[in-house]
């Protein structure tokens, strides 16, 4: 049985500057088979790079699509 990953802001940012197609698909709620089919047709929701026999997804467009702010969060001033 497959385990569902909860994609928090922190988990997404931890991906770094690029990720694999299956991980990007999972973050978008797209399964492995569909992600590969969309990439082959050039229809994946964000840009995909083909490097040899692998797909690589830059995370910046993924973050933009998911509306993930990658800037460090500022601490709210405490009220004393």
Secondary structure, 3 states (H helix, E strand, C coil): CCCCCCCCHHHHHCCCCEEEHHHHHHHCCCCHHHHHHHHHHCCCCCCCEEECCEEEEEHHHHHHHCCCCCCCCCCCCCCC
